[in-house]
């Protein structure tokens, strides 16, 4: 059984030791801090721009707002612990704080996957059924599906946290860079493998189910692009699809690498495992707003208007002013 050299007891705090073997910890901490601040900044700007402009209250922008909220929650649950350990040198996390951060980290992980799936479906309908898009994809339906994804994620993670909270812990040590289910179970007074098996569907399911589905939607989009006669529209669609694939790979690739290497018998060291945890938590939330927002024409206009102090006039008001002037 795991942790046989430790006394069985319930710990009241954990010590994060995932960075102990690294040099230049302050430098890494500053990099994580800068990445986290950029995540808050760019996602916050996108949320403000979309929420304060009625003309952007459309299904696609609602999905972008949902992704921004998920990114902020996901990165915050992971980054704050790492910044505290690396820069403030506060390695101790209380038991209940670790449980709560584990909850929000895994909730962000699963809702991120579901949010990317909704956005892929939205783009698929827009390309394949452009004339019926506005009747199929409405604000109320999008909000309903977003609510269902959050509800499903909440229910799944409550089950995971209930498992982590039901065991006793033999050692107050977390060997990873922040609190998550795997790190907590490895500190428990039980064999973690049966618990990992129970929750395997929650980690393998999105990768084996939703990720191939998202790839299929983009394969359909790619096929639709080949049918376009306008070369400029075709190039624009190709660039859009490629940028979206970068977002998907930044989130799913570390998970796929971990699963594939484990299956072929490659043993990952602590640094590799921590890198696989950090990349989806920081890189993906930083890339998402850049790809989905700055490449969106309406949001680019709003950003230019904010920074250059230009007033953006809606199209229907432009037409009215032209008609009056004539």
TIMARMI-13308 format. One record per residue: x, z, y of N, C-alpha, C in turn; residue number from 0. Coordinates in Angstrom, 1 decimal. Atoms other than C-alpha are relative to their C-alpha. Layout:
% residues N
X/Z/Y/X/Z/Y/X/Z/Y/NUM
...
END
This chain:
% residues 326
0.8/0.0/-1.2/0.0/0.0/0.0/0.9/0.0/1.2/0
-0.8/0.1/-1.3/1.2/-0.7/3.6/0.2/1.3/0.6/1
-0.3/-1.2/-0.8/2.8/1.9/5.7/0.1/1.3/-0.8/2
0.0/-1.1/0.9/3.5/4.3/2.8/0.9/1.2/0.6/3
-0.9/-1.1/-0.5/6.2/6.2/4.8/-0.6/0.7/1.2/4
0.6/-0.7/-1.1/3.8/7.3/7.5/-1.1/0.9/-0.4/5
1.0/-0.9/0.2/1.4/10.1/7.7/-1.4/-0.6/0.4/6
1.3/0.5/-0.3/-2.3/9.2/7.5/-0.6/0.8/1.1/7
0.6/-0.7/-1.1/-3.9/10.0/10.8/-0.7/-1.0/1.0/8
0.6/0.9/-1.0/-6.0/8.5/13.6/0.9/0.1/1.3/9
-0.8/0.0/-1.2/-3.7/7.5/16.5/-0.8/0.0/1.2/10
0.8/0.1/-1.3/-4.8/7.9/20.1/0.6/-1.0/0.9/11
-0.6/1.1/-0.9/-2.4/5.2/21.5/0.9/-0.8/-0.9/12
-1.0/0.9/0.7/-0.2/2.3/20.4/1.1/-0.4/0.9/13
-1.1/0.4/-0.7/3.2/1.2/21.4/0.3/-1.5/-0.3/14
-0.2/1.5/0.2/3.7/-2.6/22.0/1.5/-0.2/-0.1/15
-1.5/0.2/0.2/7.1/-3.6/20.5/0.3/-1.4/-0.2/16
-0.2/1.5/0.3/6.7/-7.4/20.3/1.1/-0.6/0.8/17
-1.0/0.6/-0.8/9.2/-8.0/23.1/1.4/0.8/-0.1/18
-1.2/-0.8/0.1/11.8/-5.4/22.1/1.3/-0.7/-0.4/19
-1.1/0.7/0.5/14.1/-7.9/20.4/0.5/-1.1/1.0/20
-0.3/1.1/-0.9/14.2/-10.3/23.4/0.9/0.5/1.1/21
-0.7/-0.3/-1.2/16.7/-10.4/26.2/-0.7/-0.7/1.2/22
0.6/0.6/-1.2/15.8/-11.3/29.8/-1.5/0.3/0.1/23
1.4/-0.3/0.0/12.5/-9.5/29.5/-0.7/-0.1/1.4/24
0.6/0.1/-1.4/12.0/-9.3/33.3/-0.3/-1.4/0.4/25
0.2/1.4/-0.4/12.4/-13.0/33.7/-1.2/-0.6/-0.7/26
1.2/0.4/0.8/9.9/-13.7/30.9/-1.3/0.6/0.6/27
1.1/-0.6/-0.6/7.6/-11.2/32.6/-0.4/-0.6/1.3/28
0.3/0.7/-1.2/7.8/-13.0/35.9/-0.6/-1.3/-0.2/29
0.6/1.3/0.4/7.0/-16.3/34.2/-1.4/0.2/-0.4/30
1.3/-0.3/0.4/4.0/-14.8/32.6/-0.9/0.4/1.2/31
0.8/-0.4/-1.2/2.9/-13.2/35.9/-0.4/-1.2/0.9/32
0.3/1.2/-0.8/3.2/-16.5/37.8/-1.0/-0.8/-0.7/33
1.0/0.8/0.7/1.3/-18.3/35.1/-1.4/0.6/0.1/34
1.3/-0.7/0.0/-1.4/-15.7/35.1/-0.6/-0.1/1.4/35
0.5/0.1/-1.3/-1.7/-15.8/38.9/-0.5/-1.4/0.3/36
0.5/1.4/-0.1/-2.0/-19.6/38.8/-1.3/-0.2/-0.7/37
1.3/0.1/0.7/-4.7/-19.3/36.2/-1.1/0.6/0.8/38
1.1/-0.7/-0.9/-6.7/-16.9/38.4/-0.3/-0.9/1.2/39
0.2/0.8/-1.3/-6.1/-19.1/41.5/-0.8/-1.3/-0.3/40
0.6/1.3/0.2/-7.0/-22.5/40.1/-1.4/0.1/-0.6/41
1.3/-0.2/0.6/-9.9/-21.3/38.0/-1.0/0.6/1.0/42
0.8/-0.6/-1.0/-11.2/-19.2/40.9/-0.4/-1.0/1.0/43
0.3/1.0/-1.0/-11.0/-22.1/43.3/-1.1/-1.0/-0.5/44
1.0/0.9/0.6/-13.0/-24.3/40.9/-1.3/0.6/-0.1/45
1.2/-0.7/0.1/-15.6/-21.7/40.4/-0.7/0.1/1.4/46
0.5/-0.1/-1.4/-16.0/-21.2/44.2/-0.5/-1.4/0.5/47
0.4/1.4/-0.5/-16.2/-25.0/44.9/-1.3/-0.4/-0.7/48
1.2/0.4/0.7/-18.8/-25.6/42.2/-1.2/0.9/0.3/49
1.1/-0.9/-0.2/-20.9/-22.5/42.8/-0.6/-0.1/1.4/50
0.4/0.0/-1.4/-21.1/-23.0/46.6/-0.5/-1.4/0.4/51
0.5/1.3/-0.3/-22.1/-26.7/46.5/-1.1/-0.4/-0.9/52
1.2/0.4/0.8/-25.6/-27.6/45.3/0.1/-1.3/-0.7/53
-0.2/1.4/0.6/-24.6/-31.2/44.7/0.8/0.0/-1.2/54
-0.8/-0.1/1.2/-22.3/-30.0/42.0/-0.6/0.9/-1.1/55
0.7/-0.8/1.0/-24.9/-28.0/40.2/-0.6/-0.9/-1.1/56
0.4/1.0/1.1/-25.0/-30.5/37.3/0.6/0.4/-1.3/57
-0.4/-0.5/1.3/-24.5/-30.1/33.6/1.5/0.0/-0.2/58
-1.4/0.1/0.2/-20.9/-31.3/33.6/0.8/1.1/0.7/59
-0.6/-1.0/-0.8/-19.9/-28.9/36.4/-0.3/1.4/-0.5/60
0.4/-1.3/0.6/-21.8/-26.0/34.7/0.9/0.3/-1.2/61
-0.9/-0.2/1.2/-19.7/-26.6/31.6/1.5/0.3/0.5/62
-1.3/-0.3/-0.6/-16.5/-26.6/33.8/0.1/1.5/0.4/63
0.1/-1.4/-0.4/-17.6/-23.3/35.3/0.1/1.0/-1.2/64
0.0/-0.8/1.2/-18.2/-21.9/31.8/1.4/0.1/-0.6/65
-1.4/0.0/0.5/-14.7/-22.9/30.7/0.9/0.8/0.9/66
-0.8/-0.8/-0.9/-13.2/-21.4/33.8/-0.2/1.5/-0.2/67
0.3/-1.5/0.3/-14.9/-18.0/33.1/0.7/0.4/-1.3/68
-0.6/-0.3/1.3/-13.7/-18.1/29.5/1.5/0.0/0.1/69
-1.5/0.0/-0.2/-10.1/-19.0/30.6/0.4/1.3/0.7/70
-0.4/-1.2/-0.7/-10.0/-16.1/33.0/-0.1/1.2/-0.9/71
0.1/-1.2/0.9/-11.3/-13.6/30.4/1.1/-0.1/-1.0/72
-1.0/0.1/1.1/-9.0/-14.9/27.7/1.4/0.3/0.4/73
-1.3/-0.3/-0.5/-5.9/-14.9/29.7/0.2/1.4/0.5/74
-0.1/-1.3/-0.6/-6.6/-11.6/31.4/0.1/1.0/-1.1/75
-0.1/-0.9/1.1/-7.1/-9.8/28.1/1.4/0.0/-0.7/76
-1.3/0.1/0.6/-3.7/-11.0/26.9/1.2/0.3/1.1/77
-1.1/-0.1/-1.0/-1.6/-11.3/30.1/0.3/1.3/0.6/78
-0.2/-1.3/-0.6/-2.2/-7.9/31.6/0.9/0.9/-0.9/79
-0.8/-0.8/0.9/-0.7/-6.2/28.5/1.4/-0.5/0.1/80
-1.4/0.5/0.0/2.4/-8.5/28.5/0.7/0.3/1.3/81
-0.5/-0.2/-1.3/2.9/-8.1/32.2/0.4/1.5/0.2/82
-0.2/-1.4/0.0/2.6/-4.3/31.9/1.2/0.4/-0.8/83
-1.1/-0.3/0.8/5.1/-4.2/29.1/1.4/-0.5/0.6/84
-1.3/0.7/-0.5/7.7/-6.6/30.6/0.4/0.4/1.4/85
-0.4/-0.3/-1.4/7.6/-5.7/34.3/-0.1/1.4/0.3/86
0.2/-1.4/-0.3/6.2/-2.2/34.5/0.6/0.9/-1.0/87
-0.5/-0.7/1.2/7.8/-1.2/31.2/-0.9/1.1/-0.5/88
0.9/-1.0/0.6/4.7/0.6/30.2/-0.5/-0.6/-1.3/89
0.3/0.6/1.3/4.5/-0.1/26.5/-1.1/0.7/-0.8/90
1.0/-0.8/0.7/1.9/2.5/25.6/-1.4/-0.5/0.4/91
1.4/0.4/-0.2/-1.8/1.3/25.2/-0.9/1.0/-0.7/92
0.8/-1.0/0.7/-4.5/3.8/24.4/-0.8/-0.8/-1.1/93
0.7/0.6/1.1/-6.5/3.2/21.3/-1.2/-0.7/0.4/94
1.3/0.7/-0.4/-9.8/2.4/23.0/0.3/-1.2/0.9/95
-0.4/1.2/-0.8/-8.0/0.1/25.5/0.5/-1.1/-0.9/96
-0.4/1.0/0.9/-6.4/-1.7/22.6/-1.2/-0.7/-0.7/97
1.2/0.5/0.6/-9.7/-2.1/20.9/-0.8/-0.9/0.9/98
0.8/0.8/-0.9/-11.4/-3.4/24.0/0.8/-1.3/0.3/99
-0.8/1.2/-0.2/-8.5/-5.9/24.7/-0.1/-0.9/-1.2/100
0.1/0.9/1.2/-8.7/-7.1/21.1/-1.4/-0.7/0.0/101
1.3/0.6/-0.1/-12.4/-7.7/21.6/-0.1/-1.2/0.9/102
0.1/1.0/-1.0/-12.1/-9.7/24.8/1.0/-1.2/-0.4/103
-1.0/1.0/0.4/-9.0/-11.6/23.4/-0.6/-1.0/-1.0/104
0.6/0.8/1.1/-10.9/-12.8/20.3/-1.2/-0.7/0.5/105
1.2/0.6/-0.5/-14.1/-13.4/22.2/0.4/-1.2/0.9/106
-0.5/1.1/-0.8/-12.2/-15.6/24.7/0.5/-1.1/-0.9/107
-0.5/1.0/0.9/-10.5/-17.4/21.8/-1.1/-0.8/-0.6/108
1.0/0.7/0.7/-13.7/-18.3/20.0/-0.9/-0.7/1.0/109
0.9/0.7/-1.0/-15.8/-19.1/23.1/0.8/-1.2/0.7/110
-0.8/1.1/-0.5/-12.9/-21.3/24.4/-0.2/-1.2/-0.9/111
0.2/1.1/1.0/-13.3/-23.4/21.2/-1.4/-0.6/0.1/112
1.3/0.5/-0.2/-17.0/-23.6/21.6/-0.3/-0.7/1.3/113
0.2/0.7/-1.3/-16.8/-24.5/25.3/0.6/-1.4/-0.1/114
-0.6/1.4/0.1/-14.4/-27.4/24.5/-0.9/-0.9/-0.8/115
0.9/0.8/0.9/-16.9/-28.5/21.8/-1.2/-0.5/0.9/116
1.1/0.4/-0.8/-19.8/-28.5/24.3/0.4/-1.1/1.0/117
-0.5/1.0/-1.0/-17.7/-30.5/26.8/0.2/-1.4/-0.7/118
-0.2/1.3/0.7/-16.8/-33.1/24.2/-1.3/-0.6/-0.3/119
1.4/0.5/0.3/-20.5/-33.5/23.2/-0.6/-0.6/1.3/120
0.5/0.5/-1.3/-21.4/-33.9/26.9/0.6/-1.3/0.3/121
-0.6/1.3/-0.2/-18.9/-36.7/27.3/-0.4/-1.1/-0.9/122
0.5/1.0/1.0/-20.0/-38.4/24.1/-1.3/-0.5/0.4/123
1.3/0.5/-0.4/-23.6/-38.5/25.3/0.1/-0.8/1.2/124
-0.1/0.7/-1.2/-22.6/-39.7/28.7/0.5/-1.4/-0.2/125
-0.6/1.3/0.2/-20.6/-42.6/27.3/-0.9/-0.9/-0.9/126
0.8/0.8/1.0/-22.8/-43.6/24.3/-1.5/-0.2/0.4/127
1.4/0.1/-0.4/-26.2/-43.0/25.9/-0.1/0.2/1.5/128
0.0/-0.2/-1.5/-25.7/-43.4/29.7/-1.4/0.0/0.6/129
1.3/0.1/-0.6/-29.3/-44.4/30.4/-0.9/1.2/-0.3/130
0.8/-1.2/0.4/-30.7/-41.3/28.6/0.7/1.3/0.2/131
-0.8/-1.2/-0.2/-28.0/-38.9/29.6/-0.8/1.1/0.8/132
0.7/-1.0/-0.9/-30.0/-37.2/32.4/-1.2/0.6/-0.6/133
1.1/-0.5/0.7/-33.0/-36.8/30.2/0.3/0.9/-1.1/134
-0.4/-0.8/1.1/-31.1/-35.4/27.3/0.8/1.3/0.5/135
-0.9/-1.1/-0.5/-28.5/-33.2/29.1/-0.5/0.5/1.3/136
0.6/-0.6/-1.2/-30.3/-31.0/31.6/0.7/1.3/0.3/137
-0.6/-1.3/-0.3/-29.1/-27.9/33.4/-0.6/1.2/-0.9/138
0.6/-1.1/0.8/-31.6/-25.7/31.5/0.5/0.0/-1.5/139
-0.5/0.1/1.4/-30.4/-27.0/28.1/1.5/0.4/-0.1/140
-1.4/-0.3/0.0/-26.8/-26.7/29.0/0.2/1.5/0.1/141
-0.1/-1.4/-0.1/-27.3/-23.1/30.1/-0.4/0.7/-1.3/142
0.5/-0.6/1.2/-29.2/-22.4/26.9/1.1/-0.1/-1.1/143
-1.1/0.2/1.0/-26.3/-23.8/24.7/1.2/0.9/0.4/144
-1.0/-0.9/-0.4/-23.8/-21.9/26.8/-0.3/1.5/-0.5/145
0.5/-1.3/0.4/-25.8/-18.7/26.2/0.2/0.2/-1.5/146
-0.1/-0.1/1.5/-25.9/-19.4/22.4/1.4/0.1/-0.4/147
-1.4/0.0/0.4/-22.2/-20.0/22.2/0.6/1.4/0.3/148
-0.5/-1.4/-0.3/-21.5/-16.6/23.9/-0.6/1.0/-0.9/149
0.7/-0.9/0.9/-24.1/-14.9/21.7/0.7/-0.1/-1.4/150
-0.6/0.2/1.3/-22.5/-16.4/18.6/1.4/0.6/0.0/151
-1.3/-0.6/-0.1/-19.0/-15.4/19.7/-0.1/1.5/0.1/152
0.2/-1.5/-0.1/-20.2/-11.9/20.6/-0.3/0.6/-1.3/153
0.4/-0.5/1.3/-21.8/-11.4/17.2/1.2/0.0/-1.0/154
-1.2/0.1/1.0/-18.7/-12.6/15.3/1.1/1.0/0.4/155
-1.1/-0.9/-0.4/-16.3/-10.5/17.3/-0.4/1.5/-0.2/156
0.4/-1.3/0.3/-18.4/-7.4/17.0/0.2/0.4/-1.4/157
-0.4/-0.3/1.5/-18.0/-7.7/13.2/1.4/0.2/-0.1/158
-1.4/-0.2/0.1/-14.3/-8.1/13.6/0.5/1.4/0.5/159
-0.3/-1.2/-0.6/-14.0/-5.1/15.9/-0.5/1.2/-0.8/160
0.6/-1.1/0.8/-16.2/-3.0/13.6/1.0/0.3/-1.2/161
-1.0/-0.2/1.1/-13.6/-3.6/10.8/1.2/0.8/0.5/162
-1.2/-0.6/-0.6/-10.7/-2.6/13.1/-0.3/1.5/0.3/163
0.3/-1.3/-0.4/-12.5/0.5/14.2/-0.4/0.9/-1.2/164
0.4/-0.7/1.2/-13.5/1.6/10.7/1.1/0.6/-0.8/165
-1.1/-0.4/0.8/-10.0/2.2/9.4/0.9/1.1/0.7/166
-1.0/-1.0/-0.6/-7.4/5.0/9.9/1.3/-0.7/0.2/167
-1.3/0.7/-0.3/-4.0/4.1/11.4/1.1/1.0/-0.3/168
-1.2/-0.8/0.4/-0.7/5.3/10.0/1.1/0.0/0.9/169
-1.1/0.1/-0.9/1.6/4.2/12.7/-0.5/-0.5/1.4/170
0.4/0.4/-1.4/1.2/3.9/16.5/0.8/-1.2/0.6/171
-0.9/1.1/-0.5/3.1/0.6/16.7/-0.7/-1.3/-0.2/172
0.5/1.4/0.1/1.9/-2.9/17.5/1.2/-0.9/0.1/173
-1.2/0.8/0.0/4.6/-5.4/16.6/-0.2/-1.4/0.6/174
0.3/1.2/-0.7/3.0/-8.2/18.5/0.1/0.2/1.5/175
-0.2/-0.1/-1.5/3.0/-8.9/22.3/-1.3/0.5/0.7/176
1.2/-0.6/-0.6/-0.6/-7.8/22.9/-0.9/0.4/-1.2/177
0.9/-0.5/1.1/-3.4/-6.2/20.9/-0.9/-1.1/-0.5/178
1.0/0.8/0.7/-5.3/-8.3/18.4/-0.3/0.5/-1.4/179
0.5/-0.5/1.3/-7.0/-7.9/15.1/1.2/0.1/-1.0/180
-1.1/0.1/1.0/-3.9/-8.9/13.0/1.0/1.2/0.2/181
-1.0/-1.0/-0.3/-1.6/-6.5/14.8/-0.5/1.4/-0.3/182
0.6/-1.3/0.2/-4.0/-3.6/14.6/-0.1/0.3/-1.5/183
0.2/-0.2/1.5/-4.7/-4.1/10.8/1.4/0.3/-0.6/184
-1.4/-0.2/0.6/-0.9/-4.2/10.1/0.5/1.4/0.3/185
-0.3/-1.4/-0.3/-0.7/-0.7/11.7/-0.9/1.0/-0.7/186
1.0/-0.8/0.7/-3.6/0.6/9.6/0.6/0.5/-1.3/187
-0.4/-0.6/1.3/-3.3/2.8/6.5/-0.7/-0.7/-1.2/188
0.6/0.8/1.0/-4.8/0.0/4.4/0.8/-1.3/-0.3/189
-0.5/1.3/0.3/-3.8/-3.2/2.7/-0.7/-1.0/0.9/190
0.7/0.8/-0.9/-4.5/-5.7/5.5/-0.6/-1.3/-0.6/191
0.3/1.3/0.5/-4.9/-8.8/3.3/-1.5/-0.1/-0.3/192
1.5/0.1/0.2/-8.6/-8.1/2.2/-0.7/-0.1/1.3/193
0.6/0.1/-1.4/-9.5/-7.6/5.9/0.2/-1.4/0.6/194
-0.2/1.4/-0.5/-7.8/-10.9/6.8/-0.8/-1.0/-0.7/195
0.8/0.9/0.7/-9.7/-12.6/4.1/-1.4/0.0/0.5/196
1.4/-0.1/-0.5/-13.0/-11.3/5.4/-0.2/-0.8/1.4/197
0.1/0.6/-1.3/-12.3/-12.7/8.9/0.6/-1.4/0.1/198
-0.7/1.3/0.0/-10.5/-15.9/7.8/-0.9/-1.1/0.5/199
1.0/1.1/-0.3/-13.7/-18.0/8.3/-0.1/-0.1/1.6/200
0.1/0.0/-1.4/-13.7/-17.0/12.0/1.2/-0.7/0.7/201
-1.2/0.7/-0.5/-10.1/-18.4/12.5/0.1/-1.4/-0.5/202
-0.2/1.3/0.7/-10.1/-21.2/10.0/-1.2/-0.9/0.3/203
1.2/0.8/-0.2/-13.7/-22.3/10.7/0.1/-0.9/1.2/204
-0.1/0.9/-1.2/-13.1/-23.6/14.3/1.0/-1.1/-0.2/205
-1.1/1.0/0.1/-9.9/-25.4/13.3/-0.4/-1.1/-1.0/206
0.4/1.0/1.0/-11.3/-27.0/10.1/-1.4/-0.6/0.3/207
1.3/0.5/-0.2/-14.8/-27.6/11.5/-0.1/-0.6/1.4/208
0.3/0.5/-1.3/-15.0/-27.9/15.3/1.1/-0.9/0.5/209
-1.1/0.9/-0.5/-11.5/-29.4/16.0/-0.1/-1.4/-0.6/210
0.2/1.4/0.5/-12.1/-32.4/13.6/-1.2/-0.6/0.7/211
1.2/0.6/-0.7/-15.6/-32.8/15.2/0.4/-0.5/1.4/212
-0.4/0.4/-1.4/-14.1/-32.9/18.7/0.9/-1.2/-0.1/213
-0.8/1.2/0.2/-11.5/-35.4/17.5/-0.8/-1.2/-0.3/214
0.9/1.1/0.3/-14.3/-37.5/16.1/-0.7/-0.5/1.2/215
0.7/0.4/-1.2/-16.1/-37.5/19.4/0.9/-0.9/0.9/216
-0.9/0.8/-0.8/-13.0/-38.8/21.2/0.4/-1.3/-0.7/217
-0.2/1.3/0.7/-12.5/-41.4/18.5/-1.2/-1.0/0.3/218
1.1/0.8/-0.4/-16.0/-42.6/19.3/0.1/-0.5/1.4/219
-0.3/0.4/-1.4/-15.1/-42.6/23.0/1.0/-1.1/0.1/220
-1.0/1.0/0.0/-12.0/-44.6/22.3/-0.5/-1.3/-0.5/221
0.6/1.2/0.4/-14.0/-47.1/20.4/-0.9/-0.6/1.1/222
0.8/0.5/-1.1/-16.4/-47.4/23.3/0.8/-0.6/1.1/223
-0.9/0.5/-1.1/-13.5/-47.9/25.7/0.4/-1.4/-0.3/224
-0.4/1.4/0.4/-12.4/-51.0/23.7/-1.1/-1.0/0.3/225
1.1/0.9/-0.3/-15.8/-52.5/24.4/-0.2/-0.3/1.5/226
0.1/0.2/-1.5/-15.4/-52.3/28.2/0.7/-1.3/0.4/227
-0.6/1.3/-0.5/-14.7/-55.6/29.9/0.8/0.2/1.3/228
-0.8/-0.3/-1.2/-13.5/-54.1/33.2/1.3/0.8/-0.3/229
-1.3/-0.5/0.3/-9.8/-53.4/32.9/0.3/1.4/0.7/230
-0.2/-1.2/-0.7/-9.8/-50.7/35.6/-0.8/1.1/-0.6/231
0.8/-1.0/0.6/-12.6/-48.8/34.0/0.5/0.4/-1.4/232
-0.6/-0.3/1.3/-10.9/-49.1/30.6/1.2/0.9/0.2/233
-1.2/-0.8/-0.2/-7.6/-47.7/32.0/-0.4/1.4/0.4/234
0.4/-1.3/-0.4/-9.5/-44.9/33.7/-0.5/0.9/-1.2/235
0.5/-0.7/1.1/-11.3/-43.9/30.5/1.1/0.4/-1.0/236
-1.2/-0.3/0.9/-8.0/-44.1/28.5/0.7/1.2/0.6/237
-0.7/-1.2/-0.6/-6.3/-41.7/31.0/-0.8/1.3/-0.2/238
0.9/-1.2/0.2/-9.3/-39.4/30.8/0.1/0.6/-1.4/239
0.0/-0.4/1.4/-9.3/-39.3/27.0/1.4/0.6/-0.3/240
-1.3/-0.6/0.3/-5.5/-38.7/26.9/0.2/1.4/0.6/241
-0.1/-1.3/-0.7/-5.7/-35.9/29.4/-0.8/1.1/-0.7/242
0.8/-1.0/0.8/-8.5/-34.2/27.4/0.6/0.3/-1.3/243
-0.7/-0.3/1.3/-6.5/-34.5/24.2/1.2/0.9/0.2/244
-1.1/-1.0/-0.3/-3.6/-32.7/25.9/-0.6/1.4/0.1/245
0.6/-1.3/0.0/-6.0/-29.8/26.6/-0.3/0.5/-1.4/246
0.4/-0.4/1.4/-7.2/-29.8/23.0/1.3/0.4/-0.8/247
-1.3/-0.3/0.7/-3.6/-29.9/21.6/0.6/1.3/0.5/248
-0.6/-1.2/-0.5/-2.5/-27.1/23.9/-0.7/1.3/-0.6/249
0.8/-1.1/0.6/-5.2/-24.9/22.4/0.1/0.1/-1.5/250
0.1/0.0/1.4/-5.4/-26.0/18.8/1.4/-0.1/-0.7/251
-1.3/0.3/0.7/-1.8/-27.1/18.0/0.7/1.2/-0.5/252
-0.6/-1.2/0.5/-0.3/-23.6/17.8/-0.7/0.5/-1.3/253
0.7/-0.6/1.1/-3.0/-22.5/15.4/0.2/-0.9/-1.2/254
-0.2/1.0/1.1/-2.6/-25.7/13.3/1.4/0.2/-0.6/255
-1.3/-0.2/0.5/1.1/-25.2/13.1/0.2/1.2/-0.8/256
0.0/-1.3/0.7/0.7/-21.6/12.0/-0.6/-0.1/-1.4/257
0.7/0.1/1.2/-1.7/-22.5/9.3/0.7/-0.9/-1.0/258
-0.7/1.0/0.8/0.2/-25.5/8.0/1.3/0.6/-0.5/259
-1.3/-0.6/0.5/3.6/-23.7/7.9/-0.2/1.1/-1.0/260
0.3/-1.1/0.9/2.0/-20.7/6.2/-0.3/-0.6/-1.4/261
0.5/0.6/1.3/0.4/-23.0/3.5/1.2/-0.5/-0.8/262
-1.1/0.6/0.7/3.7/-24.7/2.7/1.1/1.0/-0.3/263
-1.0/-1.0/0.4/5.5/-21.4/2.3/1.0/0.4/1.0/264
-1.0/-0.3/-1.0/7.4/-21.2/5.6/-0.4/1.4/0.6/265
0.2/-1.3/-0.6/7.8/-17.6/6.8/0.3/0.0/1.5/266
-0.2/0.0/-1.4/7.4/-17.3/10.5/0.6/1.4/0.5/267
-0.5/-1.3/-0.5/9.5/-14.7/12.3/-0.8/0.5/1.2/268
0.8/-0.6/-1.0/8.2/-12.4/15.0/-0.1/-0.8/1.3/269
0.0/0.8/-1.2/9.3/-14.6/17.9/-1.0/-1.2/-0.2/270
0.9/1.1/0.3/7.5/-17.6/16.3/-1.5/0.4/0.1/271
1.4/-0.5/0.0/4.3/-15.6/15.8/-0.5/0.3/1.4/272
0.4/-0.4/-1.3/4.3/-14.3/19.3/-0.2/-1.3/0.9/273
0.1/1.2/-0.7/4.9/-17.8/20.7/-1.4/-0.7/-0.3/274
1.3/0.6/0.4/1.8/-19.0/18.8/-1.1/0.7/0.6/275
1.1/-0.7/-0.7/-0.2/-16.3/20.4/0.0/-0.2/1.5/276
-0.1/0.1/-1.4/1.1/-16.8/23.9/-0.5/-1.4/0.5/277
0.3/1.4/-0.5/0.7/-20.6/24.2/-1.5/-0.2/0.2/278
1.4/0.3/-0.3/-3.1/-20.8/23.8/-0.6/1.0/1.1/279
0.5/-0.9/-1.0/-3.6/-17.7/26.0/0.4/-0.3/1.4/280
-0.5/0.3/-1.3/-1.6/-19.0/28.9/0.1/-1.5/0.4/281
-0.1/1.4/-0.4/-0.9/-22.7/28.7/-1.3/-0.7/0.1/282
1.3/0.7/0.0/-4.4/-23.9/27.8/-0.9/0.4/1.2/283
0.8/-0.3/-1.2/-6.2/-21.9/30.6/0.6/-0.5/1.3/284
-0.6/0.6/-1.1/-3.6/-23.3/33.0/-0.2/-1.5/0.1/285
0.1/1.5/0.0/-4.0/-26.9/32.0/-1.5/-0.4/0.2/286
1.4/0.4/-0.1/-7.8/-26.9/31.7/-0.6/-0.3/1.4/287
0.5/0.4/-1.3/-8.7/-26.7/35.4/0.6/-1.2/0.6/288
-0.7/1.2/-0.6/-6.1/-29.3/36.3/-0.6/-1.3/-0.6/289
0.5/1.2/0.7/-7.4/-31.8/33.7/-1.5/-0.2/0.3/290
1.5/0.1/-0.1/-11.2/-31.1/34.0/-0.5/0.0/1.5/291
0.5/-0.1/-1.4/-11.4/-30.5/37.8/0.8/-0.9/0.9/292
-0.7/0.8/-0.9/-8.6/-32.2/39.7/-0.2/-1.5/-0.3/293
0.2/1.4/0.3/-9.3/-35.4/37.8/-1.5/-0.4/0.1/294
1.4/0.3/-0.3/-13.0/-35.1/38.7/-0.2/-0.4/1.4/295
0.0/0.6/-1.3/-13.8/-37.2/41.7/-0.7/0.9/1.1/296
0.8/-0.8/-1.0/-16.4/-34.9/43.4/0.8/1.3/0.3/297
-0.7/-1.2/-0.3/-14.2/-31.8/43.0/1.3/-0.3/0.9/298
-1.2/0.4/-0.8/-11.1/-33.7/44.4/-0.4/-0.1/1.5/299
0.5/0.2/-1.4/-13.2/-34.6/47.5/-0.2/1.4/0.6/300
0.3/-1.4/-0.5/-14.2/-30.9/47.9/1.4/0.6/0.3/301
-1.3/-0.6/-0.2/-10.6/-29.8/47.6/0.7/-0.6/1.2/302
-0.6/0.7/-1.2/-9.4/-32.4/50.2/-0.7/0.5/1.2/303
0.8/-0.5/-1.2/-12.2/-31.2/52.5/0.4/1.4/0.4/304
-0.4/-1.4/-0.3/-11.1/-27.6/52.1/1.3/0.1/0.7/305
-1.4/-0.1/-0.5/-7.4/-28.1/52.7/0.2/-0.8/1.3/306
-0.2/0.8/-1.2/-7.8/-30.8/55.4/-1.1/0.3/1.1/307
1.0/-0.5/-0.9/-10.8/-29.0/57.0/-1.0/-1.2/0.4/308
1.0/1.1/-0.2/-13.0/-32.1/56.6/-1.3/0.4/-0.6/309
1.3/-0.3/0.5/-16.7/-31.8/56.2/-0.5/-1.1/-0.9/310
0.4/1.0/1.0/-17.9/-33.6/53.1/-1.5/-0.2/0.1/311
1.4/0.3/-0.2/-21.2/-35.3/53.7/-0.5/-0.7/-1.2/312
0.6/0.6/1.2/-23.4/-36.0/50.7/-0.4/-1.5/0.2/313
0.2/1.4/0.0/-24.1/-39.7/49.9/-1.4/-0.3/0.7/314
1.4/0.3/-0.5/-27.9/-39.5/50.7/-0.1/0.3/1.5/315
0.0/-0.2/-1.4/-27.2/-38.0/54.1/0.8/-1.1/0.8/316
-0.8/1.1/-0.6/-24.6/-40.7/54.8/-1.0/-1.2/0.2/317
0.9/1.2/-0.1/-27.3/-43.4/54.1/-1.0/0.2/1.1/318
1.0/-0.3/-1.0/-29.8/-41.6/56.4/0.6/-0.2/1.4/319
-0.7/0.1/-1.3/-27.2/-41.4/59.3/0.2/-1.5/0.3/320
-0.2/1.4/-0.2/-26.4/-45.1/58.8/-1.3/-0.7/0.4/321
1.3/0.6/-0.3/-30.0/-46.1/58.9/-0.5/0.4/1.4/322
0.4/-0.4/-1.4/-30.7/-44.1/62.1/0.9/-0.6/1.0/323
-0.9/0.6/-1.0/-27.6/-45.5/63.8/-0.3/-1.5/0.2/324
0.3/1.4/-0.1/-28.8/-49.0/63.1/-1.3/-0.3/0.6/325
END
